[in-house]
C-alpha cells in the first residue's frame, strides 16, 4: 500500500511538471540583452507569420566564447506541451550549435554576441502555427534560458479597437479592447469552444488576458465587446533614457563617470500617480540597441552601469519597488529591486545595460506576488498603449492549436 502511495505521489508530481503550463527560464547574470524579434529591428514580443524568419540574439559577458545549442518545442494554447512529435512541426533538425557569433570590438566590457536565425541550414522551417519555446543549452546540456514565441497564419482578419471603460468608477483609468474576428479562408466550427484569444498589452505576456469567448456572431464574424473582461489599466507613458554616446550626457542622463566601465546616472524620478497625465511619446516599454560611433552596434555598443533613482513619498514606505521594462522581458529580479539610500534620501538601483534607447517604469511588487504597475506611474485612459490580439483555433479532430490570425491596435485614437 505504501509503495502504491509513493508511486501515486511521484506520478502526480511528474504530471504537474510535464503537463503543467511551461514558464520561461531566466538567464544567469553573464547572459545579457536577449533580443528575440521577427521582421522588425525593434526588440519586442516575437510574433511572426508562418514562413517568415526569426532572429534570436544575446550576449555572453564571460569572454569564454562558449558553445550554445538550441531546441524548439511546440505548445498548446495554454502553454501545456502539445502531443505532436518534432517531425510534425519542424522541417529539419534542432539541438544544433549556434554557429554565428562575434566578439565585441573596442569596448570596455568584453562579450561575445550570438545570433540564431530560423530558418537555417539545419532547421529549415516551422511547418505549423502555434505557440513555441526556444531553449538555449550550454556545452554541458544545462538549460541556460528559454524564450516564448508565436507563429500565426493569415486565415482571419482580426479587427482591434480601443475604447474607454464603461465602468464609471474606472472610466478615467482603464482601456477596453473590442475585437471582431472575420475568417477569410476557413470555416470556424463551434467557435465558443474551439476559438480562443489572447490580448497582449505592450508586448507583456505577464498581463495578457486569455480565453475570452465570442459574445455573439454577425454572419461569419465573431464579436467581442466585453465591459470589464477585456479591460486593462491604462498605465502611464514609460520613462526613457538614451546613451548612444557613452561619453556624453544624453537624454535622461544627468552625469557620467568612468571606472572599470562607464557609469550613467539618470535624473531622479518621482511618483506620477497624483499628477495630471502628460503626453510623452515612448516605444511602449521596449528598447533599441544603438551606438552613435559604431558601424555595427551588435558588437561595438558597450555595456554601461545605469543608475536609477526615485524620490520617496509616504505611499512608498515599506513597499518593494522594482525597475520594470522589456529590457529583461518584464522580469522581476534581485538586480531590478530599488533600495533606499539613507544618505541621499532616494531609492536607488544599478543595472548593467547595453548602450541604446530604453523605456522603463517603476512598479511595486505586493506581498502576494502581484505586480502593481500603476502604483507609482499612475493609470490614465489617455495613455498610448499597443495591443496585440492572437486568435487560436483547434478544429474538430485536430491535435494542436493553430494561430489563425493576429490583429494590432493602439489607444492613441481611443474613443468612447
N, C-alpha and C positions, 0 to 999 in steps of 0.2 A: 504493500500500500504506500509506504514511504517513497519507494523508488518511483512509483507511478506519479506521486505528487511532485517530486523533483522534476520528473520528465515534463509534467504539465507546465510547471513554472518556467522551466528553461524554454519550452516551446513558445509560451506566451511572450517571454522576453524577446526571443528571436523574431517572433511575428511583429512585435512593435517596432523593432529596429529595421526589419526588412520591408514591412508593408506600411509603415507609418509614413507621414509626409517627410520628404527629404529637405534638409536645410543646407544652405551654402556654408562651406568651411572657410573661415577667415585665414589669411596668410600669416606666417611669422613676421617678426619685425624687419627682417632683412629683405622681404619682398614688398616693393612699393609700386604705386602708380599702375594698378591693374586697369587697363583701358580696353574695354570689351565693346566693340562697336560694329555696325553694319555699314551701309552705304553713305556714311557721313563722317566728317572729321570731328564732329562734336562727341565727346565722351558721354554716353547715355545708355539707357536700357537697350540691350541688343535684341531688337525685333526686326527680323529680316524676311523678305519674300523668298519663297521656295525657289531655289536655283541661284540666288544671289550669294555673294561672297561674305565671309565674316572674318574679322581680324580680332585676335587677342594679343595684346601687348602688355609686358610688365618688365620691371627692373629688378635685378638681384644685386643688392648692395654689398655682398660679401667679397666680391672680387675674385671668386674661385672659378669662374666660367663653368659652373655646374651644368650637368646634363639634366634636362627636364623632359618628361613624357606626358602624353595626353590620352585620355579616353573620353568617349562621348556616350551618354546614356539617354534613353528616351523615357518620358514620364507621362502619366495621365494628367488630366485637367487639374486634379487636386494635389499634384506633385507626389503621388504614390507611384512606385515603379510599374511601368507597363509590362504586359506579358509578352511583348514582341522579342524575338531573338534579333541579334545585331544585324544579320543579313537582311532583315525585313525593313530596316530604316536607314541602313548605311551601305553605300556602294563603295567598296574598298575595305581598308583595314584601319584601325586606330591602334592605340598603345604603341605609338611611334615617338621617336625623339624629336624635339623641336630643334630643327637644324638651322634656322635663321636667327642669328644673334650677332650683336656688335658690342664692342667695349666702348665706354664713354671716352670722349675726346676733349681735352683742355678743361677739365672740371676738377674742383677740389675733392668732391666725393666720387670715388671710383665705383663704377657699376657696370653691369652687363645688361644690355637691352635685348629682350627676346620678343620675337614676333611669330605668331602662328596664323596662317591663313587657311581657311576652309572654303572651297575645295583645294586640295593639293595632289601631288603625285600618288600618295598612299591613300588618302581619304578623298575619294573622287567627288562624292556628292551625298547630300542627305536626300533620301528618297521621299519622305513624307513630312507633313507639317506636324506641329505639336510642340510640347514642352521638352526642352533638352537641358542636360547638365554637362558642362565641360569640367573634367577633373584633371588636375595637374599633379604629377608624381615626381619625386626625386629619384636618384640612382639606386636608392635602397628600397624602392617601391613604397615609400611612405607618401601619403596624401599631403601635399603642400597647401593647396587651396582649391576651391571649386567655384564655378560661376554658372548661374542660370542664363539661358537664352531661349527665345521663342522663334519659331518658323511658321509663317502663315501663307495661305493660298488666297488668291483673289477670286473667290467664288461668291462673295456677297458684298454689297455696298453697305457701309456702316456709317450712318449719319450721327454726328455728335454735336449737341448744342448745350450751352451752359446757361443756367437760369439762376436767379436769386431764390433763396429758400422760401417756401410757402409757410413755414413756421414763423409767426410774428416774433417769437422770442429770439430767433436766430437769424432774422432777415438781414441784419447788418453784419453777420459774421460767417455765414455759410454760403456755399455754392452747390447747386444741384445739377446733376448730369442727366440729360434726356437722350435716349438712344432710339434710332429707327434702323432696323436690320432688314435689308431687301435682298434676298438671294437672286443672283443673276444667272447661275448655271447649275443649280442644284435644287432639289425639292426637299424641304425640311419636314421630316415625318415626326409627329408628336413633339413639337418644339418645346413644350413646357417641361418635358423630361429630358430631351436629348440635346437641347441648346443651352449652353452655359456661357456666362460673360464674366470678364474681369475688367474693372475700371481702375486705371492707374494714374495717380496724380504726380506730376513732376518726376516720372521715372522711378518712383519709390515704391517697391513691392511691399514694404512693411505696412503701408497704409491702404493697400488695394482693397476694393470692395468686390466680392466674388459671388458668383452663383445666383444672380438675380434672374427671375423667370419673367417672360413677357406678360404684361398685364392684359393685352388684347391684341388682335390682329386686324389689319385692314387689307383685304386681298391676300397677297403673299407676304406682306410686311409685318414684322414683329415690332410692337410698340412698347417702350419702357418710359413711363412718365411718373416715377415714384416721387412722393413728397419728401420723405426722410431717408428711405433706404439707400438712395443713391447720392446722398449729400456728403460733402467734405467740408471741413473747416477751411476757410479761405486763407488763413495764414497771412503772411506779410511778404513783401519783396525781400529777397535774400540780400544780405550784406555781401560785399565783394572787395577783393584787392587784386592788384596786378604787380608782378615783379619780373617782367620780361627783361628789364635791365637790372641785374642784380647789384650793380654798383651804385645805383641812384635810388632815391626815394620816389617810388611811383604811386599810382592811385591807391589810396587807403593805407599807405605805409608812412609812418611818422619819422623813423630814422633807421639806419642800418649800422651794422658792426661786422667786423671780420675777425674771427678767431681761428679755430681749425676749419670751420665752414662759415659762410655768410649767415648773419642773423638779421631778420627783418622784423621790426617792432611795429605792429599795427596801431592805428589810433584807437584809443579806448572807446569801446561801445557802451551803450546804455539801453535800458529796457524801453521798448516802444509800445508796451501793452496799453498804456493810458494816454498815448499821444495820437493826434489825428493821422489818418492814412496819408502818405506822401508817395506819389508815383515815382518809382526809381527803376528803370529798365534793368533786368537781370537775365540770366540764362537758366533760370529755374533750378538752381542747386547744382548745376553741372560745372565742369572745369575744362580748360583747354591748355595744353602744354605749348609754351612758346618762349622763344629767346630772340631778342632783337638782333643779336650779333651772330646768330647761328645760321648755317646753311641747312643743318639737319638737327632740329630740336630734340629728336628722339635720343640722340647720344651727346649733344652739346649743351643741352639745358642742365644746369647744376641743381643740386639739392640744397635747400635753404631751411634753416630753422625759423619757422613763423611763430611769432609770439602774440597770442591773442590776450586781450584783457577786457573785462566787463565791470562797469560800476555796480556796486551793491545797492540794494534798497531793502526795506523791511520785508517785502514779499518774497525775497530770495533767501532769507535767513533759514538755515538748516536744510536747504534744498540741494539736490545733486544735479549739477549743471554740466552739460557737455557741448562741445562744438560739433555741429551736425552738417552733413552735406554729402554729395556724391563722390567726393574725393576719396572716400573709403567705403563706398557702396552703402551709405547711410547706416554705418555700423557704430554702435556704442561700444567703445573700448576704454581701457585704462588710460591710454595716451590722449584721449579726447576729453578727459574729465578736467574741469576747472577747479583749481584750488585757491583758497583765499590767502592773499598775501597781507599779513598784519602790518608790514612796514609801509607798503604802498597803498593799502586800503582798497584793493581791487581783487577780483577773481582773475587768475592767470592760468594759461595753458600754452605749452610749446609743442608744435608738431613739425616733423621733418617732411617737407613737401617739395616736389619738383617745380622749377620755375614755370610760371604761367599765369592764367587768369582764373580765379577761383571764386565760387559762390559758397557762402556758409551762413549758418544761423546758430543761435544758442537755444537749446531745449532743456527741459527738466525731465529727469528720469525719476518717476514716482516709485514709492516703496513696493508697489505691486508689479513693477517692471514695465508699466505703460509709459510711453514717451509723450509728453505734453509739448507739442511744437509751438503752441500759441501763448504759453505762459509768460514768455519774455518778449517775443516778437509781436504778439497780438494777433487777432483774427479780423480780417476786413473782407467784405464781399467784393470790393473793387480790385483786389489783388489779381495780377495777371498770372494765371497758372496754366500749365499744359496738361491735357488729359488724353490718355490713350485707352481705347476700348478694344479688347480682343474677344472674338466670338468663337467658341468651341462647339463642335458638333460630333456626336457619335451616332452614326446611322444604325438602323436595325441590323443586328447580327454582326456588327463590326467589333474589333478587339482593341481599338485605341481611339483616343480623342484627337481629332484634327482641328486646326485653327483655320476657319474658312473665310475670315475677314478681319481687317484691322481698320479702325477709324480713329481720327485725331481731332481735337478741338481745343480752343483757347478761350479763356474767360475775359480776354481783352475787350470783347464786344458783348459782355454779359447783359442779359435783358430780364425783364420781369416775366 
